[in-house]
Amino acid sequence: MAKSSVSLDWCIIRLGEDHNWWVDEVSDPVRWDVDGLSIIDPRQMAHLVELVEPLRDYGFSQDVMESAFIPFRIDKEAGKKRVRLKRVKDSFFESEEKLFGLPDHLDEENGPYADLLDHLTRCRVKMLNDLFDFESKLTVDELEDELREDQNTSFIEGKAIHTFAELCAILDFVPAGWETEDGEKPHKADEEEIDDADLPKLDDAEEERLKNDQSLTWDEDEKDKDAEDKDAPGAKDEDDEEDDGDEEDEEDEDEEDGKTKDDDDDQPRSRAGRRR
């Protein structure tokens, strides 16, 4: 695995707010610009190795991917959310050690990392054309054009694109309106078509019978029916009946109080006291 930079022996990386690792310092600052320089962590590298596995049937070369990254392992901590990495010569596909991968893109147009992007794009296009029955074959230019639109949006917003996101955009790419699931050819259908397909067909007589079946009535329908009955002309609420009953009770109490008062008026009043 020939690497373009021999003096790049170590680097210091930091954990960004996006939970990705970014390079802060390198041992070769002359040729390496750390501004927006990202690095693949071991978890991400393992995921990428899984994503490229299906591409082996479509011409994927493991050597191309090995050459595109400079392997590093953790050397020691370098402060809060910062780690110092040391360069190694292990393979990402064969080593059991957790390795970080720094993309080798000193030459952004013709370097090893640029070759990897082109290689993965061509393999992905071959696989998609094999899995999907497109009206016209998908081309490399079409895939690159769609991805370039998203990248330009990020550049305009001043956001650096992480290497992991750039690679996943290629390896997970599917044309709009298509889906991949277990390597099966997709079938796109509207939600209404899916719902109709799941429901059994009923004749008119059966449909009418079900419509009049009271056992299939929802509780909400019952509540709505009760509300309509209450709102109907001449309908009397339970609250009104209770109010009428209260009024009758109050009238009876008033009559009894009046009668008691009249009886008291008929009795002779005694003097409050006598003078001796």
C-alpha positions as CSV (number, residue, x, y, z in Angstrom):
1,M,0.0,0.0,0.0
2,A,1.9,3.0,-1.3
3,K,1.0,6.2,0.6
4,S,1.6,9.7,-0.8
5,S,2.9,11.2,2.5
6,V,5.8,9.5,4.3
7,S,6.2,12.1,7.0
8,L,2.6,11.9,8.2
9,D,3.3,9.8,11.3
10,W,0.7,11.2,13.7
11,C,-2.4,13.4,14.0
12,I,-4.6,14.8,16.7
13,I,-8.3,14.6,16.2
14,R,-11.3,16.1,18.0
15,L,-14.9,14.9,18.4
16,G,-17.2,17.5,16.8
17,E,-20.7,18.5,17.7
18,D,-22.0,16.3,14.9
19,H,-20.4,13.3,16.7
20,N,-17.9,12.8,13.9
21,W,-14.1,13.1,14.2
22,W,-12.2,16.0,12.7
23,V,-8.4,16.5,12.4
24,D,-6.9,19.4,14.4
25,E,-3.2,18.8,14.0
26,V,-0.9,16.7,11.8
27,S,2.8,16.0,11.8
28,D,3.0,17.2,8.2
29,P,1.4,20.7,8.2
30,V,3.1,21.7,5.0
31,R,1.2,19.4,2.7
32,W,-1.8,18.7,4.8
33,D,-4.5,21.4,5.4
34,V,-6.5,20.5,8.5
35,D,-9.3,23.0,7.7
36,G,-12.4,20.8,7.3
37,L,-10.3,17.6,7.3
38,S,-12.3,14.6,8.5
39,I,-11.3,11.1,9.5
40,I,-13.3,7.8,9.6
41,D,-13.6,6.2,13.0
42,P,-13.5,2.4,13.6
43,R,-17.2,2.1,13.9
44,Q,-17.8,4.0,10.6
45,M,-15.1,2.0,8.9
46,A,-16.7,-1.3,9.9
47,H,-20.0,0.0,8.4
48,L,-18.4,1.0,5.2
49,V,-16.8,-2.5,4.9
50,E,-20.3,-4.0,5.2
51,L,-21.7,-1.6,2.5
52,V,-19.1,-2.4,-0.1
53,E,-19.4,-6.2,0.4
54,P,-22.4,-6.5,-2.1
55,L,-20.3,-4.5,-4.7
56,R,-17.8,-7.4,-5.0
57,D,-20.1,-9.0,-7.6
58,Y,-19.9,-5.8,-9.6
59,G,-16.2,-5.2,-9.8
60,F,-15.3,-3.8,-6.4
61,S,-11.6,-3.9,-5.7
62,Q,-10.5,-4.1,-2.0
63,D,-7.1,-2.7,-2.9
64,V,-8.6,0.5,-4.2
65,M,-10.3,1.2,-0.9
66,E,-7.2,0.2,1.1
67,S,-5.1,2.7,-0.9
68,A,-7.6,5.5,-0.4
69,F,-7.1,5.7,3.4
70,I,-4.1,6.1,5.7
71,P,-4.7,3.8,8.8
72,F,-4.2,5.1,12.3
73,R,-4.7,3.7,15.8
74,I,-5.2,5.5,19.1
75,D,-2.0,6.5,20.8
76,K,-3.2,8.5,23.8
77,E,-5.6,11.1,24.9
78,A,-4.8,14.7,24.0
79,G,-7.2,16.7,26.1
80,K,-11.0,17.1,26.3
81,K,-12.6,15.2,23.4
82,R,-9.2,15.1,21.7
83,V,-7.1,12.0,20.8
84,R,-3.6,11.5,19.4
85,L,-3.4,8.9,16.7
86,K,-0.3,7.1,15.5
87,R,0.0,5.8,11.9
88,V,0.2,2.0,11.3
89,K,0.3,-0.3,8.3
90,D,-2.6,-2.6,9.0
91,S,-5.4,-3.5,6.7
92,F,-8.9,-2.3,7.3
93,F,-10.4,-5.5,6.0
94,E,-8.1,-8.0,7.8
95,S,-6.9,-6.3,11.0
96,E,-8.8,-7.0,14.3
97,E,-7.5,-3.7,15.7
98,K,-9.8,-0.7,15.7
99,L,-8.4,1.6,13.1
100,F,-9.2,5.2,12.0
101,G,-9.0,6.0,8.3
102,L,-7.7,9.3,7.0
103,P,-8.7,9.9,3.3
104,D,-5.6,10.4,1.2
105,H,-6.8,13.3,-1.0
106,L,-3.7,15.4,-1.3
107,D,-4.5,15.3,-5.0
108,E,-8.2,15.9,-5.0
109,E,-8.7,15.1,-8.6
110,N,-6.4,12.2,-9.3
111,G,-5.4,11.0,-5.9
112,P,-6.2,7.6,-4.2
113,Y,-9.3,8.9,-2.5
114,A,-10.6,10.5,-5.7
115,D,-10.1,7.1,-7.4
116,L,-12.1,5.4,-4.7
117,L,-15.1,7.8,-5.2
118,D,-15.1,7.1,-8.9
119,H,-14.7,3.3,-8.4
120,L,-17.6,3.1,-5.9
121,T,-19.8,5.2,-8.1
122,R,-19.3,2.9,-11.1
123,C,-19.8,-0.2,-9.0
124,R,-23.0,1.2,-7.5
125,V,-24.4,2.1,-10.9
126,K,-23.8,-1.4,-12.2
127,M,-25.5,-2.9,-9.2
128,L,-28.6,-0.6,-9.4
129,N,-29.0,-1.3,-13.2
130,D,-28.9,-5.0,-12.4
131,L,-31.4,-4.9,-9.6
132,F,-33.9,-2.4,-11.1
133,D,-35.8,-2.5,-14.3
134,F,-35.2,1.1,-15.3
135,E,-36.8,2.5,-18.4
136,S,-33.3,3.7,-19.4
137,K,-30.0,2.6,-17.8
138,L,-28.8,4.7,-14.9
139,T,-25.5,6.5,-15.7
140,V,-22.5,7.6,-13.6
141,D,-23.1,11.2,-14.6
142,E,-26.7,11.0,-13.4
143,L,-25.7,9.7,-10.0
144,E,-22.9,12.3,-9.7
145,D,-25.2,15.1,-10.7
146,E,-27.8,14.2,-8.0
147,L,-25.1,14.0,-5.3
148,R,-23.5,17.2,-6.4
149,E,-26.6,19.1,-5.8
150,D,-26.7,18.1,-2.1
151,Q,-22.9,18.9,-1.8
152,N,-23.3,22.3,-3.3
153,T,-26.1,23.1,-0.8
154,S,-23.7,22.2,2.0
155,F,-21.0,24.3,0.6
156,I,-23.3,27.3,0.2
157,E,-24.3,26.9,3.9
158,G,-20.6,26.8,4.8
159,K,-20.9,23.2,6.1
160,A,-17.9,20.8,5.7
161,I,-18.9,17.4,4.3
162,H,-17.6,14.5,6.4
163,T,-15.9,11.7,4.5
164,F,-18.3,9.1,6.0
165,A,-21.3,11.1,4.8
166,E,-19.8,11.4,1.3
167,L,-19.2,7.7,1.0
168,C,-22.5,6.7,2.4
169,A,-24.3,9.0,-0.1
170,I,-22.8,6.9,-2.9
171,L,-23.2,3.5,-1.3
172,D,-26.8,4.1,-0.2
173,F,-27.9,5.9,-3.4
174,V,-31.2,4.9,-4.9
175,P,-33.0,6.9,-7.7
176,A,-36.0,8.8,-6.5
177,G,-39.1,6.6,-6.4
178,W,-37.3,3.3,-6.1
179,E,-36.4,1.2,-3.1
180,T,-34.1,-1.7,-2.5
181,E,-35.1,-4.5,-0.1
182,D,-33.2,-7.8,0.1
183,G,-32.1,-7.4,-3.5
184,E,-35.6,-7.7,-4.8
185,K,-36.9,-5.7,-7.7
186,P,-39.1,-2.9,-6.3
187,H,-42.7,-2.3,-7.0
188,K,-43.9,1.3,-6.5
189,A,-47.6,1.7,-5.7
190,D,-49.7,4.4,-4.2
191,E,-51.1,4.1,-0.7
192,E,-54.6,3.8,-2.0
193,E,-53.6,0.9,-4.3
194,I,-52.0,-0.9,-1.3
195,D,-55.0,-0.4,0.9
196,D,-57.4,-1.7,-1.8
197,A,-55.2,-4.7,-2.4
198,D,-55.3,-5.6,1.2
199,L,-59.1,-5.4,1.6
200,P,-61.4,-8.3,0.5
201,K,-63.9,-7.6,-2.3
202,L,-67.5,-7.5,-1.2
203,D,-70.7,-7.6,-3.4
204,D,-73.4,-5.0,-3.0
205,A,-75.7,-7.1,-0.8
206,E,-72.9,-8.0,1.6
207,E,-71.8,-4.4,1.8
208,E,-75.4,-3.2,2.6
209,R,-75.7,-5.9,5.3
210,L,-72.6,-4.8,7.0
211,K,-73.6,-1.2,6.8
212,N,-76.8,-1.9,8.7
213,D,-75.2,-4.2,11.3
214,Q,-75.5,-2.3,14.6
215,S,-72.8,-4.5,16.2
216,L,-70.2,-2.8,14.0
217,T,-71.2,0.7,15.2
218,W,-68.4,2.5,16.9
219,D,-68.8,4.1,20.3
220,E,-68.1,7.5,18.8
221,D,-71.1,7.0,16.5
222,E,-73.3,6.2,19.5
223,K,-72.1,9.3,21.2
224,D,-72.9,11.4,18.1
225,K,-76.3,9.8,17.9
226,D,-77.0,10.7,21.6
227,A,-75.9,14.2,21.0
228,E,-78.2,14.5,18.0
229,D,-81.2,13.3,20.1
230,K,-80.5,15.9,22.7
231,D,-80.4,18.6,20.2
232,A,-83.6,17.6,18.5
233,P,-86.7,19.9,19.0
234,G,-88.8,19.0,22.0
235,A,-86.0,17.0,23.6
236,K,-85.5,17.6,27.2
237,D,-82.1,17.2,28.9
238,E,-81.6,15.3,32.1
239,D,-80.2,18.5,33.6
240,D,-83.5,20.3,32.7
241,E,-85.5,17.5,34.4
242,E,-83.3,17.8,37.5
243,D,-83.8,21.6,37.5
244,D,-87.6,21.1,37.3
245,G,-87.5,18.7,40.2
246,D,-85.5,21.2,42.2
247,E,-88.0,24.0,41.5
248,E,-90.9,21.9,42.6
249,D,-89.1,21.0,45.8
250,E,-88.4,24.7,46.5
251,E,-92.1,25.6,45.9
252,D,-93.2,22.9,48.4
253,E,-90.7,24.2,50.9
254,D,-92.0,27.8,50.4
255,E,-95.6,26.7,51.0
256,E,-94.7,24.9,54.2
257,D,-92.7,27.9,55.5
258,G,-95.6,30.2,54.7
259,K,-98.1,28.0,56.5
260,T,-95.9,27.8,59.5
261,K,-95.5,31.6,59.6
262,D,-99.3,32.1,59.4
263,D,-99.9,29.7,62.3
264,D,-97.4,31.6,64.4
265,D,-99.2,34.9,63.7
266,D,-102.5,33.4,64.9
267,Q,-101.1,32.6,68.4
268,P,-101.3,35.3,71.1
269,R,-98.1,37.1,71.7
270,S,-96.7,37.2,75.3
271,R,-95.0,40.2,76.7
272,A,-91.3,40.3,76.9
273,G,-91.5,40.8,80.7
274,R,-93.6,42.2,83.6
275,R,-92.8,45.0,85.9
276,R,-92.9,44.2,89.6
